[in-house]
Amino acid sequence: MLIKILLLVFFVAITVTVGLVFRRSGKTVDGYVLGGRSVGPWLSAFAYGTSYFSAVVFVGYAGQFGWKFGISAVWIGLGNAFIGCLLAWVVLARRTRVITRHLKSATMPDFFGKRFDAKSLRAGASVITFVFLVPYTASLYNGLSRLFEMAFHIDFTVCIVIMAVITAVYVILGGYTATAVNDFIQGLIMLAGIVAVIAAVLSKNAGFLGSVKSLAEQPGDQPGVFASFFGPKPLDLLGVVLLTSVGTWGLPQMVQKFYSIKSEKHIKTGTVVSTLFAVVISGGCYFLGGFGRLFESAAMKTADGAMIYDAVIPEMLRGFPDILIGVVIVLVFAASISTLSSLVLASASTLTLDLVKGSFAKNMSEKKQLLTIRGLVAVFIAVSAVIAVIQSKSGVTFIAQLMGVSWGALAGAFLAPFVYGLYWKRVSKAAVWVNFVFASGVMLLNIFFRSSFPVLLQSPINAGAFTMLAGLVIVPLVSLVTPKPDRKYVEDVFSCYGDTVSVPVSVALAEK
Protein backbone atom coordinates (compact mmCIF):
# COMPACT_ATOMS: atom_id res chain seq x y z
CA MET A 1 0.00 0.00 0.00
CA LEU A 2 2.84 2.38 0.85
CA ILE A 3 4.45 1.80 -2.56
CA LYS A 4 1.19 2.53 -4.38
CA ILE A 5 0.55 5.68 -2.35
CA LEU A 6 4.10 7.01 -2.83
CA LEU A 7 3.96 6.51 -6.61
CA LEU A 8 0.63 8.33 -6.79
CA VAL A 9 1.77 11.20 -4.55
CA PHE A 10 4.96 11.64 -6.60
CA PHE A 11 2.94 11.84 -9.82
CA VAL A 12 0.46 14.32 -8.34
CA ALA A 13 3.31 16.52 -7.08
CA ILE A 14 4.85 16.70 -10.56
CA THR A 15 1.49 17.48 -12.16
CA VAL A 16 0.66 20.34 -9.79
CA THR A 17 4.22 21.74 -10.03
CA VAL A 18 3.90 21.99 -13.81
CA GLY A 19 0.72 24.01 -13.38
CA LEU A 20 2.50 26.41 -11.02
CA VAL A 21 5.58 26.77 -13.26
CA PHE A 22 3.60 27.55 -16.42
CA ARG A 23 0.94 29.80 -14.90
CA ARG A 24 2.53 32.84 -16.58
CA SER A 25 1.84 31.39 -20.04
CA GLY A 26 -1.87 31.83 -19.46
CA LYS A 27 -1.97 35.61 -19.17
CA THR A 28 -3.63 36.07 -22.58
CA VAL A 29 -6.58 34.25 -24.15
CA ASP A 30 -4.42 32.98 -27.02
CA GLY A 31 -1.74 31.82 -24.59
CA TYR A 32 -4.21 30.17 -22.23
CA VAL A 33 -6.29 28.40 -24.91
CA LEU A 34 -3.69 27.65 -27.60
CA GLY A 35 -0.29 28.10 -25.98
CA GLY A 36 0.37 31.12 -28.19
CA ARG A 37 0.23 28.83 -31.28
CA SER A 38 3.88 27.95 -30.68
CA VAL A 39 3.78 24.50 -29.08
CA GLY A 40 6.64 22.20 -30.11
CA PRO A 41 6.21 18.97 -32.13
CA TRP A 42 6.74 16.50 -29.30
CA LEU A 43 4.37 18.34 -26.99
CA SER A 44 1.74 18.59 -29.76
CA ALA A 45 2.08 14.90 -30.62
CA PHE A 46 1.84 13.74 -27.02
CA ALA A 47 -1.02 16.17 -26.32
CA TYR A 48 -2.90 14.64 -29.25
CA GLY A 49 -2.17 11.07 -28.13
CA THR A 50 -2.90 11.49 -24.43
CA SER A 51 -6.15 13.33 -25.19
CA TYR A 52 -7.09 10.41 -27.45
CA PHE A 53 -6.46 7.58 -24.97
CA SER A 54 -7.75 7.56 -21.41
CA ALA A 55 -9.26 5.23 -18.82
CA VAL A 56 -12.14 4.88 -21.28
CA VAL A 57 -9.81 3.01 -23.61
CA PHE A 58 -7.66 1.22 -21.03
CA VAL A 59 -10.49 0.05 -18.75
CA GLY A 60 -13.73 0.41 -20.71
CA TYR A 61 -13.01 -0.24 -24.38
CA ALA A 62 -10.08 -2.67 -23.91
CA GLY A 63 -12.12 -4.66 -21.41
CA GLN A 64 -15.36 -4.75 -23.37
CA PHE A 65 -14.05 -5.25 -26.88
CA GLY A 66 -11.18 -7.47 -25.83
CA TRP A 67 -13.77 -9.76 -24.24
CA LYS A 68 -16.10 -9.63 -27.25
CA PHE A 69 -13.56 -9.85 -30.07
CA GLY A 70 -10.57 -11.57 -28.51
CA ILE A 71 -7.15 -10.81 -29.95
CA SER A 72 -8.72 -9.33 -33.11
CA ALA A 73 -9.47 -6.25 -30.96
CA VAL A 74 -5.91 -5.20 -31.87
CA TRP A 75 -7.37 -3.99 -35.17
CA ILE A 76 -9.04 -1.20 -33.21
CA GLY A 77 -5.67 -0.04 -31.89
CA LEU A 78 -4.08 -0.18 -35.34
CA GLY A 79 -7.01 1.77 -36.77
CA ASN A 80 -6.55 4.40 -34.06
CA ALA A 81 -2.86 4.68 -34.95
CA PHE A 82 -3.01 4.80 -38.74
CA ILE A 83 -6.42 6.41 -39.34
CA GLY A 84 -6.99 8.36 -36.12
CA CYS A 85 -3.42 9.66 -35.92
CA LEU A 86 -1.31 9.26 -39.07
CA LEU A 87 -4.01 10.02 -41.63
CA ALA A 88 -5.58 12.72 -39.44
CA TRP A 89 -2.28 14.62 -39.21
CA VAL A 90 -1.65 14.26 -42.96
CA VAL A 91 -5.14 15.35 -44.04
CA LEU A 92 -6.07 17.89 -41.35
CA ALA A 93 -3.07 19.34 -39.50
CA ARG A 94 -1.57 21.69 -42.07
CA ARG A 95 -4.80 23.06 -43.53
CA THR A 96 -6.34 23.43 -40.06
CA ARG A 97 -3.33 25.38 -38.80
CA VAL A 98 -3.32 27.69 -41.84
CA ILE A 99 -7.04 28.48 -42.04
CA THR A 100 -7.65 28.89 -38.30
CA ARG A 101 -4.81 31.38 -38.05
CA HIS A 102 -6.17 33.25 -41.07
CA LEU A 103 -9.67 33.35 -39.55
CA LYS A 104 -8.27 34.10 -36.07
CA SER A 105 -10.23 31.15 -34.78
CA ALA A 106 -9.41 29.63 -31.38
CA THR A 107 -12.10 26.91 -31.17
CA MET A 108 -13.94 24.51 -33.44
CA PRO A 109 -17.33 26.25 -33.12
CA ASP A 110 -15.59 29.55 -33.91
CA PHE A 111 -14.21 27.92 -37.06
CA PHE A 112 -17.74 26.98 -38.17
CA GLY A 113 -19.01 30.49 -37.46
CA LYS A 114 -16.24 32.22 -39.43
CA ARG A 115 -15.74 29.66 -42.19
CA PHE A 116 -19.46 29.71 -43.11
CA ASP A 117 -20.13 33.32 -42.03
CA ALA A 118 -22.87 32.25 -39.62
CA LYS A 119 -22.93 33.18 -35.93
CA SER A 120 -25.82 30.78 -35.42
CA LEU A 121 -23.56 27.87 -36.42
CA ARG A 122 -21.03 28.95 -33.84
CA ALA A 123 -23.69 29.01 -31.12
CA GLY A 124 -25.17 25.67 -32.21
CA ALA A 125 -21.78 23.97 -32.29
CA SER A 126 -21.01 25.38 -28.82
CA VAL A 127 -24.16 23.85 -27.35
CA ILE A 128 -23.49 20.46 -29.00
CA THR A 129 -19.90 20.52 -27.71
CA PHE A 130 -20.89 21.25 -24.13
CA VAL A 131 -23.84 18.84 -23.96
CA PHE A 132 -22.07 15.82 -25.44
CA LEU A 133 -18.69 16.28 -23.77
CA VAL A 134 -20.33 15.85 -20.37
CA PRO A 135 -21.05 12.08 -20.69
CA TYR A 136 -17.56 11.53 -22.08
CA THR A 137 -16.05 13.31 -19.08
CA ALA A 138 -18.20 11.34 -16.63
CA SER A 139 -16.94 8.12 -18.20
CA LEU A 140 -13.33 9.08 -17.39
CA TYR A 141 -14.09 9.12 -13.67
CA ASN A 142 -15.74 5.71 -13.84
CA GLY A 143 -12.80 4.05 -15.53
CA LEU A 144 -10.37 5.29 -12.91
CA SER A 145 -12.59 4.47 -9.95
CA ARG A 146 -12.54 0.69 -10.49
CA LEU A 147 -8.76 0.58 -10.33
CA PHE A 148 -8.69 2.83 -7.26
CA GLU A 149 -11.23 0.64 -5.49
CA MET A 150 -9.18 -2.46 -6.30
CA ALA A 151 -5.87 -0.97 -5.18
CA PHE A 152 -6.84 1.28 -2.24
CA HIS A 153 -10.29 -0.01 -1.23
CA ILE A 154 -11.67 3.52 -1.09
CA ASP A 155 -15.08 4.84 -2.06
CA PHE A 156 -15.83 5.83 -5.64
CA THR A 157 -16.68 9.40 -4.60
CA VAL A 158 -13.21 9.91 -3.11
CA CYS A 159 -11.64 8.86 -6.41
CA ILE A 160 -13.73 11.42 -8.26
CA VAL A 161 -12.84 14.26 -5.87
CA ILE A 162 -9.10 13.52 -6.08
CA MET A 163 -9.12 13.43 -9.88
CA ALA A 164 -11.29 16.54 -10.20
CA VAL A 165 -9.24 18.68 -7.80
CA ILE A 166 -5.86 17.82 -9.33
CA THR A 167 -7.09 18.48 -12.87
CA ALA A 168 -8.71 21.76 -11.84
CA VAL A 169 -5.51 23.01 -10.20
CA TYR A 170 -3.16 22.69 -13.15
CA VAL A 171 -5.66 23.55 -15.90
CA ILE A 172 -6.92 26.68 -14.13
CA LEU A 173 -3.37 27.80 -13.33
CA GLY A 174 -1.47 27.03 -16.52
CA GLY A 175 -3.97 26.56 -19.34
CA TYR A 176 -2.92 24.87 -22.57
CA THR A 177 0.85 25.04 -22.07
CA ALA A 178 0.70 23.40 -18.65
CA THR A 179 -1.69 20.82 -20.08
CA ALA A 180 0.65 20.07 -23.00
CA VAL A 181 3.72 19.69 -20.74
CA ASN A 182 1.80 17.44 -18.37
CA ASP A 183 0.53 15.45 -21.36
CA PHE A 184 4.14 14.81 -22.37
CA ILE A 185 5.08 13.57 -18.90
CA GLN A 186 1.90 11.53 -18.64
CA GLY A 187 2.52 10.07 -22.09
CA LEU A 188 5.95 8.79 -21.07
CA ILE A 189 4.38 7.13 -18.03
CA MET A 190 1.71 5.54 -20.22
CA LEU A 191 4.31 4.13 -22.62
CA ALA A 192 6.38 2.54 -19.87
CA GLY A 193 3.33 1.29 -18.00
CA ILE A 194 1.57 -0.46 -20.87
CA VAL A 195 4.73 -2.36 -21.86
CA ALA A 196 5.22 -3.55 -18.27
CA VAL A 197 1.60 -4.63 -17.87
CA ILE A 198 1.50 -6.59 -21.14
CA ALA A 199 4.70 -8.43 -20.21
CA ALA A 200 3.27 -9.34 -16.80
CA VAL A 201 -0.08 -10.52 -18.17
CA LEU A 202 1.50 -12.73 -20.85
CA SER A 203 3.87 -14.26 -18.32
CA LYS A 204 0.83 -15.61 -16.43
CA ASN A 205 0.02 -17.95 -19.34
CA ALA A 206 3.41 -19.17 -20.56
CA GLY A 207 4.21 -16.15 -22.73
CA PHE A 208 2.65 -14.96 -26.01
CA LEU A 209 2.29 -18.36 -27.71
CA GLY A 210 0.93 -19.98 -24.56
CA SER A 211 -1.57 -17.14 -24.09
CA VAL A 212 -2.80 -17.37 -27.69
CA LYS A 213 -3.15 -21.17 -27.38
CA SER A 214 -5.19 -20.79 -24.18
CA LEU A 215 -7.35 -18.11 -25.83
CA ALA A 216 -8.03 -20.39 -28.81
CA GLU A 217 -9.36 -23.01 -26.40
CA GLN A 218 -11.99 -20.64 -24.97
CA PRO A 219 -15.59 -21.67 -25.82
CA GLY A 220 -17.27 -19.74 -28.63
CA ASP A 221 -19.58 -20.13 -31.64
CA GLN A 222 -16.62 -21.51 -33.59
CA PRO A 223 -13.48 -23.26 -32.31
CA GLY A 224 -10.58 -20.86 -31.78
CA VAL A 225 -12.65 -17.81 -32.79
CA PHE A 226 -11.22 -15.53 -30.07
CA ALA A 227 -7.68 -16.12 -31.36
CA SER A 228 -8.67 -15.64 -35.02
CA PHE A 229 -7.73 -12.80 -37.40
CA PHE A 230 -11.10 -10.98 -37.44
CA GLY A 231 -12.75 -12.48 -34.36
CA PRO A 232 -16.36 -13.59 -33.88
CA LYS A 233 -18.11 -10.41 -35.10
CA PRO A 234 -16.22 -8.69 -37.96
CA LEU A 235 -18.97 -6.13 -38.73
CA ASP A 236 -19.24 -4.98 -35.12
CA LEU A 237 -15.44 -4.80 -35.01
CA LEU A 238 -15.46 -2.58 -38.11
CA GLY A 239 -17.99 -0.24 -36.45
CA VAL A 240 -15.72 0.22 -33.44
CA VAL A 241 -12.69 0.83 -35.68
CA LEU A 242 -14.58 3.51 -37.64
CA LEU A 243 -15.98 5.33 -34.61
CA THR A 244 -12.78 5.35 -32.56
CA SER A 245 -10.46 6.10 -35.53
CA VAL A 246 -12.32 8.36 -37.96
CA GLY A 247 -14.31 9.87 -35.10
CA THR A 248 -11.31 11.80 -33.76
CA TRP A 249 -11.37 13.91 -36.92
CA GLY A 250 -14.50 15.60 -35.63
CA LEU A 251 -13.80 15.89 -31.90
CA PRO A 252 -13.14 19.50 -30.76
CA GLN A 253 -10.58 18.56 -28.11
CA MET A 254 -8.56 16.65 -30.73
CA VAL A 255 -8.79 19.03 -33.69
CA GLN A 256 -7.81 22.02 -31.54
CA LYS A 257 -4.38 20.43 -31.06
CA PHE A 258 -3.67 21.35 -34.70
CA TYR A 259 -4.45 25.02 -34.03
CA SER A 260 -1.35 25.43 -31.85
CA ILE A 261 1.30 23.87 -34.13
CA LYS A 262 4.31 26.11 -34.66
CA SER A 263 5.82 25.14 -38.04
CA GLU A 264 5.94 22.70 -40.96
CA LYS A 265 8.81 20.78 -39.37
CA HIS A 266 6.70 20.31 -36.27
CA ILE A 267 3.86 18.83 -38.33
CA LYS A 268 6.16 16.16 -39.77
CA THR A 269 7.61 15.27 -36.39
CA GLY A 270 4.21 15.33 -34.73
CA THR A 271 2.77 12.99 -37.37
CA VAL A 272 5.42 10.32 -36.75
CA VAL A 273 5.52 10.64 -32.96
CA SER A 274 1.74 10.59 -32.45
CA THR A 275 1.38 7.55 -34.72
CA LEU A 276 4.07 5.55 -32.91
CA PHE A 277 2.58 6.60 -29.56
CA ALA A 278 -0.84 5.32 -30.67
CA VAL A 279 0.59 2.00 -31.92
CA VAL A 280 2.07 1.30 -28.49
CA ILE A 281 -0.71 2.69 -26.28
CA SER A 282 -3.89 1.85 -28.19
CA GLY A 283 -2.54 -1.29 -29.82
CA GLY A 284 -1.18 -2.38 -26.44
CA CYS A 285 -4.45 -1.72 -24.60
CA TYR A 286 -6.58 -3.76 -27.01
CA PHE A 287 -3.94 -6.47 -27.21
CA LEU A 288 -4.05 -6.68 -23.41
CA GLY A 289 -7.85 -6.73 -23.33
CA GLY A 290 -7.93 -9.52 -25.89
CA PHE A 291 -6.70 -11.95 -23.22
CA GLY A 292 -9.37 -10.97 -20.69
CA ARG A 293 -11.18 -14.32 -21.00
CA LEU A 294 -8.13 -16.08 -19.54
CA PHE A 295 -8.73 -14.27 -16.24
CA GLU A 296 -12.49 -14.80 -15.92
CA SER A 297 -13.79 -14.56 -12.35
CA ALA A 298 -17.04 -14.08 -10.46
CA ALA A 299 -16.17 -10.40 -9.92
CA MET A 300 -16.62 -9.79 -13.66
CA LYS A 301 -20.33 -10.64 -13.48
CA THR A 302 -23.41 -9.38 -11.71
CA ALA A 303 -25.58 -11.58 -9.49
CA ASP A 304 -27.76 -12.53 -12.49
CA GLY A 305 -24.72 -13.46 -14.62
CA ALA A 306 -24.43 -10.32 -16.78
CA MET A 307 -20.92 -9.22 -17.71
CA ILE A 308 -19.39 -6.16 -16.04
CA TYR A 309 -16.98 -5.18 -18.80
CA ASP A 310 -15.42 -2.37 -16.79
CA ALA A 311 -14.21 -4.98 -14.31
CA VAL A 312 -12.27 -7.09 -16.84
CA ILE A 313 -8.97 -5.18 -16.81
CA PRO A 314 -8.93 -4.55 -13.03
CA GLU A 315 -9.56 -8.26 -12.42
CA MET A 316 -6.75 -9.18 -14.83
CA LEU A 317 -4.38 -7.13 -12.68
CA ARG A 318 -5.54 -8.41 -9.31
CA GLY A 319 -2.83 -10.43 -7.61
CA PHE A 320 0.09 -8.80 -9.43
CA PRO A 321 2.99 -7.31 -7.36
CA ASP A 322 2.20 -3.99 -5.64
CA ILE A 323 4.84 -2.13 -7.62
CA LEU A 324 3.17 -3.16 -10.91
CA ILE A 325 -0.31 -2.25 -9.66
CA GLY A 326 1.11 1.11 -8.55
CA VAL A 327 2.50 1.68 -12.05
CA VAL A 328 -0.87 0.78 -13.59
CA ILE A 329 -2.70 3.16 -11.28
CA VAL A 330 -0.38 6.01 -12.23
CA LEU A 331 -0.69 5.01 -15.91
CA VAL A 332 -4.49 5.13 -15.91
CA PHE A 333 -4.55 8.20 -13.67
CA ALA A 334 -2.22 9.99 -16.10
CA ALA A 335 -4.30 8.91 -19.09
CA SER A 336 -7.53 10.03 -17.43
CA ILE A 337 -6.54 13.48 -16.25
CA SER A 338 -4.74 14.28 -19.53
CA THR A 339 -7.97 13.60 -21.42
CA LEU A 340 -10.10 15.31 -18.76
CA SER A 341 -7.96 18.46 -18.90
CA SER A 342 -8.26 18.56 -22.68
CA LEU A 343 -12.04 18.14 -22.54
CA VAL A 344 -12.68 20.81 -19.91
CA LEU A 345 -10.36 23.30 -21.59
CA ALA A 346 -12.06 22.77 -24.95
CA SER A 347 -15.54 23.07 -23.46
CA ALA A 348 -14.81 26.10 -21.25
CA SER A 349 -13.06 28.04 -24.02
CA THR A 350 -15.86 27.20 -26.45
CA LEU A 351 -18.61 28.40 -24.12
CA THR A 352 -16.74 31.59 -23.25
CA LEU A 353 -15.46 32.65 -26.66
CA ASP A 354 -18.24 31.33 -28.87
CA LEU A 355 -21.40 31.54 -26.78
CA VAL A 356 -20.95 34.11 -23.99
CA LYS A 357 -18.67 36.54 -25.83
CA GLY A 358 -20.05 35.68 -29.25
CA SER A 359 -23.72 36.18 -28.40
CA PHE A 360 -24.24 37.94 -25.06
CA ALA A 361 -21.17 39.96 -24.04
CA LYS A 362 -19.46 40.97 -27.25
CA ASN A 363 -17.29 43.62 -25.59
CA MET A 364 -15.74 41.38 -22.95
CA SER A 365 -12.21 42.41 -22.04
CA GLU A 366 -9.44 39.85 -22.30
CA LYS A 367 -9.15 39.78 -18.52
CA LYS A 368 -12.84 38.92 -18.17
CA GLN A 369 -12.56 36.27 -20.87
CA LEU A 370 -9.72 34.57 -19.01
CA LEU A 371 -11.60 34.76 -15.73
CA THR A 372 -14.72 33.31 -17.34
CA ILE A 373 -12.82 30.45 -19.00
CA ARG A 374 -11.15 29.54 -15.70
CA GLY A 375 -14.47 29.71 -13.89
CA LEU A 376 -16.14 27.47 -16.47
CA VAL A 377 -13.27 24.97 -16.22
CA ALA A 378 -14.12 24.62 -12.54
CA VAL A 379 -17.85 24.41 -13.24
CA PHE A 380 -17.44 21.82 -15.98
CA ILE A 381 -15.24 19.61 -13.78
CA ALA A 382 -17.72 19.88 -10.91
CA VAL A 383 -20.79 19.12 -13.05
CA SER A 384 -19.19 16.11 -14.71
CA ALA A 385 -18.05 14.82 -11.31
CA VAL A 386 -21.57 15.08 -9.89
CA ILE A 387 -22.99 13.27 -12.94
CA ALA A 388 -20.37 10.53 -12.51
CA VAL A 389 -21.43 9.99 -8.88
CA ILE A 390 -25.13 9.92 -9.77
CA GLN A 391 -24.44 7.56 -12.64
CA SER A 392 -22.53 5.19 -10.38
CA LYS A 393 -25.21 5.18 -7.67
CA SER A 394 -27.92 4.50 -10.24
CA GLY A 395 -26.09 1.43 -11.51
CA VAL A 396 -25.20 2.63 -15.03
CA THR A 397 -21.55 1.64 -15.30
CA PHE A 398 -20.69 0.79 -18.89
CA ILE A 399 -18.00 3.23 -19.93
CA ALA A 400 -18.05 2.32 -23.61
CA GLN A 401 -21.77 3.11 -23.86
CA LEU A 402 -21.28 6.65 -22.55
CA MET A 403 -18.29 7.26 -24.78
CA GLY A 404 -20.10 5.87 -27.81
CA VAL A 405 -22.97 8.33 -27.41
CA SER A 406 -20.59 11.26 -26.93
CA TRP A 407 -18.27 10.39 -29.79
CA GLY A 408 -21.15 9.53 -32.08
CA ALA A 409 -22.88 12.88 -31.60
CA LEU A 410 -19.76 15.06 -31.73
CA ALA A 411 -17.99 13.27 -34.57
CA GLY A 412 -21.22 12.75 -36.47
CA ALA A 413 -22.15 16.44 -36.21
CA PHE A 414 -18.73 18.00 -36.83
CA LEU A 415 -16.58 15.64 -38.90
CA ALA A 416 -18.13 16.08 -42.36
CA PRO A 417 -18.68 19.88 -42.15
CA PHE A 418 -15.15 20.37 -40.81
CA VAL A 419 -13.33 18.23 -43.38
CA TYR A 420 -15.38 19.50 -46.32
CA GLY A 421 -15.02 23.02 -44.97
CA LEU A 422 -11.23 22.76 -45.16
CA TYR A 423 -11.18 21.56 -48.76
CA TRP A 424 -14.43 22.45 -50.59
CA LYS A 425 -15.69 25.98 -51.26
CA ARG A 426 -19.24 24.90 -52.12
CA VAL A 427 -20.31 23.75 -48.62
CA SER A 428 -23.44 25.67 -47.57
CA LYS A 429 -24.68 26.82 -44.15
CA ALA A 430 -27.84 24.79 -44.60
CA ALA A 431 -25.83 21.61 -45.14
CA VAL A 432 -23.91 22.16 -41.92
CA TRP A 433 -27.13 22.78 -39.97
CA VAL A 434 -28.81 19.68 -41.40
CA ASN A 435 -25.83 17.57 -40.39
CA PHE A 436 -25.73 19.06 -36.87
CA VAL A 437 -29.42 18.26 -36.32
CA PHE A 438 -29.23 14.82 -37.92
CA ALA A 439 -26.25 13.51 -35.92
CA SER A 440 -27.36 14.97 -32.59
CA GLY A 441 -30.92 13.76 -33.14
CA VAL A 442 -29.90 10.20 -34.01
CA MET A 443 -27.70 9.85 -30.92
CA LEU A 444 -30.33 11.37 -28.61
CA LEU A 445 -32.94 8.98 -30.00
CA ASN A 446 -30.49 6.13 -29.53
CA ILE A 447 -30.30 6.94 -25.83
CA PHE A 448 -34.06 6.97 -25.20
CA PHE A 449 -35.49 4.68 -27.92
CA ARG A 450 -32.63 2.25 -28.55
CA SER A 451 -34.88 -0.80 -28.82
CA SER A 452 -36.74 0.79 -31.76
CA PHE A 453 -33.57 1.08 -33.84
CA PRO A 454 -32.55 -1.61 -36.37
CA VAL A 455 -30.58 -4.35 -34.58
CA LEU A 456 -27.25 -3.26 -36.09
CA LEU A 457 -27.74 0.37 -34.95
CA GLN A 458 -28.93 -0.33 -31.40
CA SER A 459 -25.32 -0.18 -30.24
CA PRO A 460 -24.23 3.45 -29.64
CA ILE A 461 -20.92 2.51 -31.29
CA ASN A 462 -22.55 1.44 -34.54
CA ALA A 463 -25.04 4.32 -34.41
CA GLY A 464 -22.14 6.76 -34.02
CA ALA A 465 -20.26 5.23 -36.95
CA PHE A 466 -23.47 5.49 -39.00
CA THR A 467 -23.89 9.23 -38.26
CA MET A 468 -20.29 9.91 -39.34
CA LEU A 469 -20.61 8.03 -42.62
CA ALA A 470 -24.04 9.53 -43.30
CA GLY A 471 -22.63 13.02 -42.74
CA LEU A 472 -20.09 12.49 -45.51
CA VAL A 473 -23.06 12.03 -47.85
CA ILE A 474 -25.49 14.54 -46.33
CA VAL A 475 -23.19 17.58 -46.45
CA PRO A 476 -22.35 17.44 -50.19
CA LEU A 477 -25.90 16.50 -51.22
CA VAL A 478 -27.56 19.29 -49.24
CA SER A 479 -24.87 21.75 -50.36
CA LEU A 480 -25.63 21.03 -54.01
CA VAL A 481 -29.38 21.66 -53.65
CA THR A 482 -29.21 24.75 -51.41
CA PRO A 483 -28.03 28.31 -52.25
CA LYS A 484 -24.31 28.74 -52.84
CA PRO A 485 -22.27 30.60 -50.23
CA ASP A 486 -21.15 34.15 -51.00
CA ARG A 487 -18.35 33.74 -53.54
CA LYS A 488 -16.32 36.76 -52.46
CA TYR A 489 -16.39 35.72 -48.81
CA VAL A 490 -15.38 32.13 -49.56
CA GLU A 491 -12.54 33.23 -51.83
CA ASP A 492 -11.21 35.42 -49.02
CA VAL A 493 -11.37 32.48 -46.60
CA PHE A 494 -9.48 30.19 -48.99
CA SER A 495 -6.97 32.86 -50.00
CA CYS A 496 -4.72 31.78 -47.11
CA TYR A 497 -3.96 28.54 -48.95
CA GLY A 498 -2.51 30.52 -51.83
CA ASP A 499 0.20 32.22 -49.80
CA THR A 500 3.69 31.26 -51.02
CA VAL A 501 6.63 30.10 -48.91
CA SER A 502 10.26 29.53 -49.90
CA VAL A 503 11.68 26.05 -49.42
CA PRO A 504 15.03 24.42 -50.28
CA VAL A 505 15.32 22.23 -53.40
CA SER A 506 15.61 19.17 -51.14
CA VAL A 507 11.89 19.69 -50.44
CA ALA A 508 10.69 20.85 -53.89
CA LEU A 509 12.43 21.03 -57.31
CA ALA A 510 12.66 24.34 -59.13
CA GLU A 511 10.44 24.78 -62.21
CA LYS A 512 13.39 25.75 -64.45
Stockholm file with secondary structure:
# STOCKHOLM 1.0

chainA/1-512         MLIKILLLVFFVAITVTVGLVFRRSGKTVDGYVLGGRSVGPWLSAFAYGTSYFSAVVFVGYAGQFGWKFGISAVWIGLGNAFIGCLLAWVVLARRTRVITRHLKSATMPDFFGKRFDAKSLRAGASVITFVFLVPYTASLYNGLSRLFEMAFHIDFTVCIVIMAVITAVYVILGGYTATAVNDFIQGLIMLAGIVAVIAAVLSKNAGFLGSVKSLAEQPGDQPGVFASFFGPKPLDLLGVVLLTSVGTWGLPQMVQKFYSIKSEKHIKTGTVVSTLFAVVISGGCYFLGGFGRLFESAAMKTADGAMIYDAVIPEMLRGFPDILIGVVIVLVFAASISTLSSLVLASASTLTLDLVKGSFAKNMSEKKQLLTIRGLVAVFIAVSAVIAVIQSKSGVTFIAQLMGVSWGALAGAFLAPFVYGLYWKRVSKAAVWVNFVFASGVMLLNIFFRSSFPVLLQSPINAGAFTMLAGLVIVPLVSLVTPKPDRKYVEDVFSCYGDTVSVPVSVALAEK
#=GR chainA/1-512 SS CHHHHHHHHHHHHHHHHHHHHTGGGGSSHHHHHHGGGCBCHHHHHHHHHHHHCSHIIIIIIHHHHHHHHGGGGHHHHHHIIIIIIIIHIIIIIHHHHHHHHHHTCCSHHHHHHHHTTCHHHHHHHHHHHHHHHHHHHHHHHHHHHHHHHHHHCCCHHHHHHHHHHHHHHHHHHHHHHHHHHHHHHHHHHHHHHHHHHHHHHHHTTTHHHHHHHHHHTSCCSSTTGGGSSSCSCHHHHHHHHHHHHHGGGGCHHHHHHHHTBCCHHHHHHHHHHHHHHHHHHHHHHHHHHTTGGGGCCGGGBCTTSCBCGGGHHHHHHTTSCHHHHHHHHHHHHHHHHHHHHHHHHHHHHHIIIIIIIIIICTTCCHHHHHHHHHHHHHHHHHHHHHHHHHHHHHTCCCHHHHHHHHHHHHHHHHHHHHHHHHHCTTCCHHHHHHHHHHHHHHHHHHHHSGGGSCGGGSSHHHHHHHHHHHHHHHHHHHHHHSCCCCHHHHHHHHGGGGCCCCCCTTTSCCCC
#=GC SS_cons         CHHHHHHHHHHHHHHHHHHHHTGGGGSSHHHHHHGGGCBCHHHHHHHHHHHHCSHIIIIIIHHHHHHHHGGGGHHHHHHIIIIIIIIHIIIIIHHHHHHHHHHTCCSHHHHHHHHTTCHHHHHHHHHHHHHHHHHHHHHHHHHHHHHHHHHHCCCHHHHHHHHHHHHHHHHHHHHHHHHHHHHHHHHHHHHHHHHHHHHHHHHTTTHHHHHHHHHHTSCCSSTTGGGSSSCSCHHHHHHHHHHHHHGGGGCHHHHHHHHTBCCHHHHHHHHHHHHHHHHHHHHHHHHHHTTGGGGCCGGGBCTTSCBCGGGHHHHHHTTSCHHHHHHHHHHHHHHHHHHHHHHHHHHHHHIIIIIIIIIICTTCCHHHHHHHHHHHHHHHHHHHHHHHHHHHHHTCCCHHHHHHHHHHHHHHHHHHHHHHHHHCTTCCHHHHHHHHHHHHHHHHHHHHSGGGSCGGGSSHHHHHHHHHHHHHHHHHHHHHHSCCCCHHHHHHHHGGGGCCCCCCTTTSCCCC
//
